[in-house]
């Protein structure tokens, strides 16, 4: 008998599309940022504070997103998220002050991005994929790279041709007419909803640690148990550091190159290249993580990230273009490990009926780190006149994120041994 098509691949495709939009909207702020600074008498930190407001709301809404996922599922959560992103961008097109954009982009759009982001998708994927969890999260995370690759240069092109207000309107219209209906019609919470099992197998598989094929039964963590555990707070610190580093660079990368004298469209293209490389990088690190373990994979990823980031700091207007591209590609390969590996570590440890809420609580620190990273980048530039110091801060943050993963894995190893 021919095997039944696994509906999990439809879910994975939806997650990919949602991540394209979520990450594309987030990444595109780096070019809206320059347009806003040209149109309004704001400092760099003023403009960056809009992104910071967005990240703070994203962070604080994450537990609510997780709770909504656990109680109502993705068929309500994700269409609602798309509607909020589209509506927020539409309102942003009428922006005339910082407070207007704080509300439209910093609040409404942020709520929608939370519903379409890390929390809901990684919670959803943890139901549909177990043995290939990190690989599946890596494939969905390709959407982040595609979003940066497609939407950032396209946004810059549209801004050059029709202005930033019309670009907000065009983006909002596409989201409202395409993404919202697709999620409303096709989303499902778990394989059991369509008479299937995780990974498309003949029965329910055991959870996997992603290392050497060892399997353990998942714990059904309660909210209080998770909140009192060592890995929860360890991941919180790692997520805070990772969010700070990623969104300092995401918000200010284009501005960094422009401040050095590079053309805005070229800077946006290079930023898009980072997204393009990330497409393969997330799948690569997810696959490697499932094969050799989360710790070894993230060690290698952090080393590559630190090398690429160091080269980005060294860039000047006299640098050869091959060096600029090489630095961007190296950084992109390394930093793309964050989502699949952190997502898998969280799901490996906290699997159970409260996984959405736990993902949401842990995402608070990532969102707060993102807000801080976006703001501190602009503040340090205003103080020093250079992005060298802000980017140097990212070196420390990535190192901390790597140490946090190692500490969690050591805890998990001891905990599994005690239960054996």
N, C-alpha and C positions, 0 to 999 in steps of 0.2 A: 504494500500500500504506500502510495506517495506521501511523504511527510507534509503535514499542514504548514502553510506559510506562517512564520512566526510574526505575530502582530507587534512584537517588541521593536521590529525594524521600523515600523510606522511611527511608533513612539519616539524612537531615536531620531528619525527625520524631523519630527515636530520640534524636539528639543534643539536640534541643530539650527532650524529656522528661527526659533525664538532667541537663541543665543546670538545669531547674526544680528538681529535687530537690537537686542539689549546691549551688546558690546559695541555695535556700530554707532548707536546713539551716544553711548558714553565716550567712545573714542572721538567722535565727531565734534565734541565740545572743544577739543584742542584747536580746531579751525574756526568755530564760532567765537571762541575766546579772542582770537586776533581781530575778527570783524567787530566784535563788541568794543574792544579797546580803541579801535579806529573811529567808532561812531559815538562813543560816550567819553566824557572826561574822567575816566577811572584809572586808578593805579593797577599794576599787575595783581597785587593782593586783593583788590576790590573785585576784579574780574574772576580771579580764582575762587573767591568766596562763594560764587554761584555754584561751582562744582562741589565745594565743600558742603554747602547746604544740601545738595543732592545726595551726597554720600552719607551725611548724618541721618537724613530721613530714611534712606535705604537701610542703614544700619539699625535704626530704632524700630523700623517696620518689620525686620526680618523674623523676629519671633511670631508676630502676627501672621506673616506669610506661612511659616511652618505650621502654626496651629490651624490655619485655614486649609492647608493641604491635608493635614491629618484628618480633619473633620468633614471636609466637603470634596476634596479631591481636585485633580487638575482640570476637569471640565468646567468648573466654575472659576478657579483661581487664574488660569492662564488666559482665557478670553478677557476676563476683567483686567488683567495686567496689560494686555495689548490695547484695550480701550483707554486706559489711564495714560499710557505712553503717548498714544495718538492725540488724546485730548490735551495733554500737557504741552506737547510740541505745538499744537495749534494755538493755544493761548500764548505760548512764548513768542509767536510771530508778531504779536501785538505789543511786545515788551517795550516799555519806555523808561523804566527805572530799575535799580537793583532790586527793590522790593517786589516789583511785578515778576521779575525773573526768579527771585527766591521762591515765590508761590508757584509759578507755572512749571519751571524746570526743576527748581530745587525741592518742591514738595509733590506736586501731582505726577510729574514724569518719574520721579524717584520711586513713588509707590508702585507704579507700573513696572519699572525696572526690577524692583524687588520681587514681584510676582513672576517675572519672566527670567529670573536670574538663578544663581547658584543653588539657593535653598530648595526651591520647588523641583528643579531638574535633577539634582543629585539625589534628592529623596525619591523621586519617581524612578530614576534609573536603578536605585538600590532594590526596588521591588522586581524589576524586569530582568536584571542581570546580576548574577552572583559570582559564578566562576570567572566570568569575563568583565567584572565590574569596572576595573580601572581602564580597560580598553574601551568599554562603552562610554564612560565618562570622557575619555580622551576624544572619542569621535564626536560626541555632542559639543565638546569644547572647541572643536574645529570652527564652530560658529563664531567664536570670539575672533579668531584669525580672519575668517571670511568677512566678518563685520568691519574690522579695521581695514582690510584690503579693499573692499568694495565701497563702503560708505564714507570713509574719511576722504580719499581723493575725489569721490563723486560729490561730496558735500562742498569741498573747496571749489570744484569746477562750477557747481550751481551757484554758490555765493558770488563767484566772479561774474557770472552771466546774469543772474536775476536778483541777487542780493540775499542777505541772510534771512530776512522775513519770509520771502517767498520759498526759500529752501526749507524752513521749518514747516511751512504749509504742505509742500510736496511730500516730505517725509511722513508727516502725520496722515495724509490721505492714503498713502500706500499701506501703512500699518493698519488703519481702520478697515480698509476694503479687502485686504488679503489675510493678514495674520489672525485677526479676531475670528472670522468665520471658520478658518481651518482648525483652530484649537477647539472651538465650540463643537464642531462636528466629529472630530477624530480622537480626541484625548480619551484615555482610559487609565484608571489608577493602577491596576495590577493584572498580571496574566490570567488570574482566575476569573476576571470579568469577561473574558472571551474564551474560557474553557481551555486555557493553556497553562504551562509552568515556566518558571524563570529559565532564561537562556534557550528557550525553545525545546527543552529536553522532555523526556517521557514522564518525569516526576519531579518533585520538589528537591533541589539539591541542598546540601549543607552549605553554610557560609564558608568563605575562604579568606585566609589572611593574605593571600597574594604572594606566598613565599613557599617555594618547593612543594607546592601541592598539598600542604597540610590543611586539614579542615577542622573546624570547630563549630559547635552549635552556637548561634547568636544568642546573646542575652536580651531579654525584654526590658531594657532600661526604663525606669521611671524618671520623671522630671527631677525629683529630689536626688535620686541616686546619681544621675549624670552631673548635676550641679555640685555634688560633694566629691566628685572623683578627681584624681590627679590628671588624667588625660584631658578632661574638659578644660581645665585652667591652663594646661600646657599648650593645647591647641589655640586657646584664646590669645595667649601671648604670641604664638607663631603667626596667627592670622592678623593680629594687629600690626606686626612688623611687615608681613607680606603686603597687606593693603597699603601701608605707608609707602613702601618702595614702588609698588606697581603703579599707583595712581599719581604719585609725584612725577614719575616718568611719563605716564600716559597723558597727563594734563599739560606738561611743559616740554615734551620732546620737540614738537614743531617750533614752539617759541625759542627753545634752546638753539636750534639750527638757524633760525631767522636772526637771533641776536648775534650769531657769529658771522652773519652776512650772506647766508644761503637764501635762495629764492623761496617764497612761501609754497608754491606748487611743488617744487622739488622736495622741500621738507615734508610736505604732506605725503608725497609719493614714497619717500623713505620710511615714514611712519606706517604707510600702507604695506610696505615690504615686510616690516616686522610682523604685521598681521598675516601676511601670506606665508611666511616661514612658520608661524605659529600653527597654521593649519596642519602641517605634517608633524610639528613638534609635539602637540598634545596627544596625537595618536601614538607616536613613537614612545613617549614616556609612559603612557598608559600601558602599552604592550610590554615594555621593558619592566615596568613595575609588577605586572602580573607574572612575569617570568622569573625575575631575579630577586624580587622583594622591594618593598617601598623604600627602605633605608638606603640600599645601594644605589637605586635609581635616582633618589633625590640628592645623594652626595654628588653624583656625577653632574646632575643638572645645576646644582648650586655653583660648582666649580666653573662650569661653562658660563653661567650668568655673571659671575664676578669678573671673569676675564673680559667678556663683552662690554660690561658696564665700565670697566677701567679704560678700555679703548674709547668708549663714547666720551668720557671725561677728557681724554687727550686730544680730541678733534679740534682743529682750528680751521680758519679759512684757507690756510696754505696746505692742508692735508690733501693727499691724493684721494680721488673719489673712490678708488677701490678700497681704501682703508675705511672710509665712512661706511660703505656698504658692508664690509667685512665685520665691523664693529656692531652694526645694527643686526646683521644675521646671527652673529654669535650670541648676542644678548637675547634675541628672539628664541633661538633654539633652547637656551637654558631656562628662561623664565616661564616657558610654556608648560613646564612640569607642575607648576603650582596647583592648578585646578584638578587635574586627574589624580595626583598623588594625595593632596590634602583631602579631596572629596572621598577617595577610597579609604584613607586612614580613618576618617570620621565614620563612614558607613561600616567598615570592618569592626570597629569598636562598639558603636552605638546602634547597631541594627535592631529593629523592633518596631512596635506600633507607634512609638513616639519619635521616630527618626526625623520626621519633618520639623517638629518643635525643637529638637536638639540641634539640627542643622541651622534653624533660624536663630537660636540663641548664640551659637558659635559665630554666625555671620555678623552679629552685632560688632564684634571686635574688628572684623575685616572692614566693615563699612566705616567705623570710626577711624581706623587707620587710613583708609582711602581719603576721608575728609581732611585729616591732618596732613597727609602727604600732598594733596592738591594745594592746601593753603600754605604750608611751610615752604613749598617750592617757590611760590610767588613772593612770600615774605623775605626769604633769604636772597632772592634775586634783587628785590628792592634795596636790601641792605648792602649787598656786596657788588651788584652790577654784573653778576656772573652766575651761571648754573653749575659751576664746578663744585661748590660746597653742597648744594642740594643733592646733586647726583652722588657725591661722596657719602652722604648720609645713607643712601640706598644700599651701599656696600655692606654696612653694618646690619641693616634691616634684613637683607637676604640671608646673611649668616645666621642671624637669630632664628629665622624661619626654619632653616635646616636643622639647627640644634633642637628645636621643638619637636620636629618629626622624630628624630632619634630618641628623645626622651619618652615619647609616647610608645614607640615600638618596643623599647626596653621594658616599659611597664606592662605592655600586652604580653610579652614573652614570659615575664615572671607570673603574671596573673594566670596565663594558660597552664604553666607548669604547676601552680598550686592546685588547679582544678583537676589536673590529670590523675 
